[in-house]
Amino acid sequence: MGKTFIDLGIYPGGMEKPEVEKVVMHARKLGYRKVCLVLKSFKGFNFRVFEGLGIEVIPRLEVGGSTVNVVKKQVLKRGNLWRSAVFSVFAESKRVAMWAARNRWIDIIRVPEYSFNKVIDWSVARLLTSNNKAFELQTAPMLRVRGVVRSKLLKSFYVMVRRLLRAKTPVVVSSGANSVFEMRTPQDTVALATLVGLPLEEGLKGVSITPENIVLKVFQRKMLAGIPEGVKIVQKEDV
């Protein structure tokens, strides 16, 4: 039985609904069977529209900031939406990363590309591991830059990957794409990750087993919260 490939990090941004659907179906053509859309709001988006088309679309909430208070306020604004979505934190400081690593509801942590050493030191990496939190490596930033800037970015990623491997931190490999032009096949995405030192086996886990475990955890949260599959999630602004 083959692997189920998953991209946990697609950022539709300001796309209109037809463009979002185009991105999802492009992911299907590339070989993904599950994708996460990172949205600020679920309002007006029907995640069941892709049923029967061979791809599952999962909502992902992301909060971020440089202070814990700022991040906590964003979490409170989301209400109970975390129960039915992959929940990630964009940590801009070590304090935020440590808070996220200890928070039982956070699934994924990512950091600014050039700030890894400042945010994820050895103690934070080990904390992520001990609490089974995944760190996200996105490949789109590698495609957006050239020359000296790319060399600097790859070096930063290499240091990052080496520390995560030493700490045995779970790594999710996702596209981080804002458009179809930044999306690649699962195999090419893994190949990009190997350029910065992630072993092939770990790269394959990063687009299959590790994200699948996160999706399973979200499903378990929904069941514990009594949210049946297919029920529309309503935000405060929808009422």
TORKOL-4160 file (C-alpha; in steps of 0.2 Angstrom, whole numbers, padded with zeros to 4 digits, m for minus):
239
<pt num="1" X="0000" Y="0000" Z="0000"/>
<pt num="2" X="0007" Y="0017" Z="m0005"/>
<pt num="3" X="0010" Y="0032" Z="0006"/>
<pt num="4" X="m0004" Y="0045" Z="0008"/>
<pt num="5" X="0004" Y="0062" Z="0004"/>
<pt num="6" X="m0001" Y="0077" Z="0014"/>
<pt num="7" X="0003" Y="0096" Z="0012"/>
<pt num="8" X="m0001" Y="0104" Z="0029"/>
<pt num="9" X="0004" Y="0121" Z="0023"/>
<pt num="10" X="m0006" Y="0130" Z="0009"/>
<pt num="11" X="m0009" Y="0148" Z="0011"/>
<pt num="12" X="m0023" Y="0155" Z="0000"/>
<pt num="13" X="m0021" Y="0172" Z="0006"/>
<pt num="14" X="m0032" Y="0184" Z="m0003"/>
<pt num="15" X="m0038" Y="0172" Z="m0016"/>
<pt num="16" X="m0056" Y="0171" Z="m0022"/>
<pt num="17" X="m0065" Y="0155" Z="m0019"/>
<pt num="18" X="m0063" Y="0148" Z="m0037"/>
<pt num="19" X="m0044" Y="0151" Z="m0035"/>
<pt num="20" X="m0043" Y="0142" Z="m0019"/>
<pt num="21" X="m0052" Y="0127" Z="m0027"/>
<pt num="22" X="m0040" Y="0128" Z="m0041"/>
<pt num="23" X="m0025" Y="0126" Z="m0029"/>
<pt num="24" X="m0033" Y="0112" Z="m0020"/>
<pt num="25" X="m0036" Y="0102" Z="m0037"/>
<pt num="26" X="m0019" Y="0106" Z="m0042"/>
<pt num="27" X="m0012" Y="0098" Z="m0026"/>
<pt num="28" X="m0023" Y="0083" Z="m0031"/>
<pt num="29" X="m0014" Y="0082" Z="m0048"/>
<pt num="30" X="0003" Y="0083" Z="m0040"/>
<pt num="31" X="m0001" Y="0068" Z="m0029"/>
<pt num="32" X="m0007" Y="0074" Z="m0013"/>
<pt num="33" X="m0023" Y="0066" Z="m0005"/>
<pt num="34" X="m0025" Y="0078" Z="0010"/>
<pt num="35" X="m0021" Y="0097" Z="0011"/>
<pt num="36" X="m0022" Y="0110" Z="0024"/>
<pt num="37" X="m0028" Y="0127" Z="0020"/>
<pt num="38" X="m0021" Y="0140" Z="0032"/>
<pt num="39" X="m0036" Y="0153" Z="0034"/>
<pt num="40" X="m0039" Y="0168" Z="0045"/>
<pt num="41" X="m0057" Y="0164" Z="0044"/>
<pt num="42" X="m0068" Y="0149" Z="0039"/>
<pt num="43" X="m0082" Y="0160" Z="0034"/>
<pt num="44" X="m0091" Y="0156" Z="0018"/>
<pt num="45" X="m0079" Y="0141" Z="0014"/>
<pt num="46" X="m0087" Y="0124" Z="0012"/>
<pt num="47" X="m0074" Y="0111" Z="0016"/>
<pt num="48" X="m0085" Y="0097" Z="0009"/>
<pt num="49" X="m0085" Y="0104" Z="m0009"/>
<pt num="50" X="m0071" Y="0092" Z="m0013"/>
<pt num="51" X="m0079" Y="0076" Z="m0007"/>
<pt num="52" X="m0079" Y="0063" Z="m0020"/>
<pt num="53" X="m0064" Y="0072" Z="m0029"/>
<pt num="54" X="m0051" Y="0061" Z="m0021"/>
<pt num="55" X="m0044" Y="0074" Z="m0010"/>
<pt num="56" X="m0048" Y="0079" Z="0008"/>
<pt num="57" X="m0047" Y="0097" Z="0013"/>
<pt num="58" X="m0043" Y="0101" Z="0032"/>
<pt num="59" X="m0044" Y="0119" Z="0040"/>
<pt num="60" X="m0029" Y="0125" Z="0048"/>
<pt num="61" X="m0028" Y="0140" Z="0060"/>
<pt num="62" X="m0012" Y="0149" Z="0063"/>
<pt num="63" X="m0008" Y="0163" Z="0076"/>
<pt num="64" X="0008" Y="0171" Z="0079"/>
<pt num="65" X="0018" Y="0185" Z="0086"/>
<pt num="66" X="0033" Y="0190" Z="0097"/>
<pt num="67" X="0025" Y="0190" Z="0114"/>
<pt num="68" X="0015" Y="0177" Z="0123"/>
<pt num="69" X="0001" Y="0189" Z="0127"/>
<pt num="70" X="m0001" Y="0194" Z="0108"/>
<pt num="71" X="m0003" Y="0176" Z="0104"/>
<pt num="72" X="m0015" Y="0172" Z="0118"/>
<pt num="73" X="m0026" Y="0186" Z="0112"/>
<pt num="74" X="m0027" Y="0179" Z="0095"/>
<pt num="75" X="m0031" Y="0161" Z="0102"/>
<pt num="76" X="m0045" Y="0168" Z="0112"/>
<pt num="77" X="m0052" Y="0177" Z="0096"/>
<pt num="78" X="m0053" Y="0160" Z="0087"/>
<pt num="79" X="m0065" Y="0153" Z="0101"/>
<pt num="80" X="m0067" Y="0134" Z="0100"/>
<pt num="81" X="m0062" Y="0133" Z="0081"/>
<pt num="82" X="m0046" Y="0124" Z="0086"/>
<pt num="83" X="m0056" Y="0109" Z="0090"/>
<pt num="84" X="m0059" Y="0106" Z="0072"/>
<pt num="85" X="m0043" Y="0112" Z="0064"/>
<pt num="86" X="m0025" Y="0109" Z="0063"/>
<pt num="87" X="m0018" Y="0123" Z="0075"/>
<pt num="88" X="m0001" Y="0131" Z="0072"/>
<pt num="89" X="0009" Y="0145" Z="0080"/>
<pt num="90" X="0021" Y="0156" Z="0070"/>
<pt num="91" X="0034" Y="0159" Z="0084"/>
<pt num="92" X="0044" Y="0175" Z="0083"/>
<pt num="93" X="0052" Y="0173" Z="0099"/>
<pt num="94" X="0059" Y="0160" Z="0111"/>
<pt num="95" X="0046" Y="0164" Z="0124"/>
<pt num="96" X="0032" Y="0161" Z="0111"/>
<pt num="97" X="0040" Y="0145" Z="0105"/>
<pt num="98" X="0041" Y="0138" Z="0123"/>
<pt num="99" X="0023" Y="0143" Z="0127"/>
<pt num="100" X="0017" Y="0134" Z="0111"/>
<pt num="101" X="0028" Y="0119" Z="0115"/>
<pt num="102" X="0019" Y="0117" Z="0132"/>
<pt num="103" X="0001" Y="0120" Z="0125"/>
<pt num="104" X="m0008" Y="0104" Z="0123"/>
<pt num="105" X="m0019" Y="0111" Z="0109"/>
<pt num="106" X="m0004" Y="0117" Z="0097"/>
<pt num="107" X="0000" Y="0104" Z="0084"/>
<pt num="108" X="0013" Y="0113" Z="0073"/>
<pt num="109" X="0027" Y="0127" Z="0077"/>
<pt num="110" X="0036" Y="0137" Z="0063"/>
<pt num="111" X="0047" Y="0151" Z="0064"/>
<pt num="112" X="0054" Y="0166" Z="0053"/>
<pt num="113" X="0066" Y="0158" Z="0041"/>
<pt num="114" X="0081" Y="0169" Z="0047"/>
<pt num="115" X="0077" Y="0168" Z="0065"/>
<pt num="116" X="0079" Y="0150" Z="0069"/>
<pt num="117" X="0094" Y="0151" Z="0081"/>
<pt num="118" X="0086" Y="0165" Z="0091"/>
<pt num="119" X="0069" Y="0156" Z="0093"/>
<pt num="120" X="0073" Y="0137" Z="0093"/>
<pt num="121" X="0088" Y="0134" Z="0104"/>
<pt num="122" X="0093" Y="0116" Z="0111"/>
<pt num="123" X="0081" Y="0118" Z="0126"/>
<pt num="124" X="0066" Y="0122" Z="0115"/>
<pt num="125" X="0070" Y="0109" Z="0102"/>
<pt num="126" X="0070" Y="0096" Z="0116"/>
<pt num="127" X="0054" Y="0103" Z="0123"/>
<pt num="128" X="0046" Y="0101" Z="0106"/>
<pt num="129" X="0051" Y="0083" Z="0106"/>
<pt num="130" X="0046" Y="0079" Z="0124"/>
<pt num="131" X="0029" Y="0086" Z="0120"/>
<pt num="132" X="0027" Y="0078" Z="0103"/>
<pt num="133" X="0025" Y="0094" Z="0094"/>
<pt num="134" X="0030" Y="0095" Z="0076"/>
<pt num="135" X="0041" Y="0108" Z="0068"/>
<pt num="136" X="0036" Y="0114" Z="0050"/>
<pt num="137" X="0049" Y="0115" Z="0036"/>
<pt num="138" X="0042" Y="0125" Z="0022"/>
<pt num="139" X="0050" Y="0124" Z="0004"/>
<pt num="140" X="0042" Y="0139" Z="m0004"/>
<pt num="141" X="0054" Y="0151" Z="0004"/>
<pt num="142" X="0068" Y="0142" Z="m0006"/>
<pt num="143" X="0059" Y="0145" Z="m0022"/>
<pt num="144" X="0056" Y="0164" Z="m0019"/>
<pt num="145" X="0075" Y="0169" Z="m0018"/>
<pt num="146" X="0090" Y="0168" Z="m0029"/>
<pt num="147" X="0109" Y="0170" Z="m0027"/>
<pt num="148" X="0117" Y="0175" Z="m0011"/>
<pt num="149" X="0100" Y="0177" Z="m0002"/>
<pt num="150" X="0096" Y="0159" Z="m0006"/>
<pt num="151" X="0113" Y="0153" Z="0000"/>
<pt num="152" X="0110" Y="0162" Z="0016"/>
<pt num="153" X="0093" Y="0154" Z="0018"/>
<pt num="154" X="0099" Y="0137" Z="0014"/>
<pt num="155" X="0113" Y="0139" Z="0027"/>
<pt num="156" X="0100" Y="0144" Z="0040"/>
<pt num="157" X="0089" Y="0129" Z="0036"/>
<pt num="158" X="0103" Y="0117" Z="0037"/>
<pt num="159" X="0107" Y="0123" Z="0054"/>
<pt num="160" X="0089" Y="0122" Z="0059"/>
<pt num="161" X="0087" Y="0104" Z="0052"/>
<pt num="162" X="0103" Y="0098" Z="0060"/>
<pt num="163" X="0097" Y="0104" Z="0077"/>
<pt num="164" X="0080" Y="0096" Z="0075"/>
<pt num="165" X="0087" Y="0080" Z="0070"/>
<pt num="166" X="0099" Y="0079" Z="0085"/>
<pt num="167" X="0084" Y="0083" Z="0096"/>
<pt num="168" X="0073" Y="0070" Z="0087"/>
<pt num="169" X="0060" Y="0083" Z="0084"/>
<pt num="170" X="0046" Y="0078" Z="0072"/>
<pt num="171" X="0047" Y="0088" Z="0056"/>
<pt num="172" X="0032" Y="0091" Z="0044"/>
<pt num="173" X="0038" Y="0096" Z="0027"/>
<pt num="174" X="0025" Y="0107" Z="0018"/>
<pt num="175" X="0025" Y="0118" Z="0003"/>
<pt num="176" X="0020" Y="0135" Z="0012"/>
<pt num="177" X="0014" Y="0139" Z="m0005"/>
<pt num="178" X="0004" Y="0155" Z="m0009"/>
<pt num="179" X="0000" Y="0150" Z="m0027"/>
<pt num="180" X="0001" Y="0135" Z="m0039"/>
<pt num="181" X="0018" Y="0141" Z="m0045"/>
<pt num="182" X="0025" Y="0137" Z="m0028"/>
<pt num="183" X="0018" Y="0120" Z="m0027"/>
<pt num="184" X="0028" Y="0104" Z="m0031"/>
<pt num="185" X="0025" Y="0085" Z="m0031"/>
<pt num="186" X="0028" Y="0077" Z="m0014"/>
<pt num="187" X="0044" Y="0069" Z="m0021"/>
<pt num="188" X="0051" Y="0086" Z="m0027"/>
<pt num="189" X="0046" Y="0094" Z="m0010"/>
<pt num="190" X="0056" Y="0080" Z="m0001"/>
<pt num="191" X="0070" Y="0083" Z="m0013"/>
<pt num="192" X="0071" Y="0101" Z="m0008"/>
<pt num="193" X="0071" Y="0096" Z="0010"/>
<pt num="194" X="0086" Y="0085" Z="0007"/>
<pt num="195" X="0095" Y="0100" Z="0001"/>
<pt num="196" X="0096" Y="0107" Z="0018"/>
<pt num="197" X="0101" Y="0091" Z="0027"/>
<pt num="198" X="0085" Y="0082" Z="0030"/>
<pt num="199" X="0088" Y="0063" Z="0026"/>
<pt num="200" X="0077" Y="0056" Z="0013"/>
<pt num="201" X="0068" Y="0044" Z="0025"/>
<pt num="202" X="0064" Y="0059" Z="0037"/>
<pt num="203" X="0058" Y="0069" Z="0022"/>
<pt num="204" X="0046" Y="0056" Z="0017"/>
<pt num="205" X="0039" Y="0054" Z="0034"/>
<pt num="206" X="0037" Y="0073" Z="0034"/>
<pt num="207" X="0025" Y="0073" Z="0020"/>
<pt num="208" X="0016" Y="0057" Z="0025"/>
<pt num="209" X="0017" Y="0049" Z="0043"/>
<pt num="210" X="0020" Y="0064" Z="0053"/>
<pt num="211" X="0006" Y="0075" Z="0045"/>
<pt num="212" X="m0006" Y="0060" Z="0046"/>
<pt num="213" X="m0003" Y="0059" Z="0064"/>
<pt num="214" X="m0008" Y="0077" Z="0066"/>
<pt num="215" X="m0023" Y="0075" Z="0056"/>
<pt num="216" X="m0028" Y="0060" Z="0066"/>
<pt num="217" X="m0026" Y="0070" Z="0082"/>
<pt num="218" X="m0038" Y="0084" Z="0075"/>
<pt num="219" X="m0050" Y="0070" Z="0071"/>
<pt num="220" X="m0049" Y="0064" Z="0089"/>
<pt num="221" X="m0052" Y="0082" Z="0096"/>
<pt num="222" X="m0067" Y="0083" Z="0085"/>
<pt num="223" X="m0074" Y="0067" Z="0092"/>
<pt num="224" X="m0071" Y="0072" Z="0110"/>
<pt num="225" X="m0079" Y="0089" Z="0107"/>
<pt num="226" X="m0094" Y="0080" Z="0100"/>
<pt num="227" X="m0093" Y="0088" Z="0082"/>
<pt num="228" X="m0099" Y="0075" Z="0069"/>
<pt num="229" X="m0090" Y="0074" Z="0052"/>
<pt num="230" X="m0098" Y="0086" Z="0040"/>
<pt num="231" X="m0105" Y="0098" Z="0052"/>
<pt num="232" X="m0102" Y="0116" Z="0047"/>
<pt num="233" X="m0091" Y="0126" Z="0059"/>
<pt num="234" X="m0098" Y="0143" Z="0063"/>
<pt num="235" X="m0088" Y="0158" Z="0069"/>
<pt num="236" X="m0095" Y="0172" Z="0079"/>
<pt num="237" X="m0096" Y="0184" Z="0064"/>
<pt num="238" X="m0107" Y="0171" Z="0055"/>
<pt num="239" X="m0120" Y="0172" Z="0068"/>
